[in-house]
């Protein structure tokens, strides 16, 4: 099953992807694609920032930071944030 960022990337338009990437420090749409595909893992801080940046786009799948960061996978704080 694809991770939640992959689902978001598949559903988002190109301008939405650029808006998210440009809102995050030192991030590009290529990096987001790498994280979405599982080629790279995001740090806990970056995963949280990606999740928050994608929330403003209504009608798209929600991104779970536990899907894209090994640091967040078993973190109770991350679980509470995603509710």
Buried (B, 14 or more C-beta within 10 A) or exposed (E): EBBBBBBBBEEBEEEBBBBBBEBBEEBEBEBBBBBBEEEEBBEBEBBBBBBBBBEEBEEBBEBBBBBBBEBBBEBEEBBEBBE
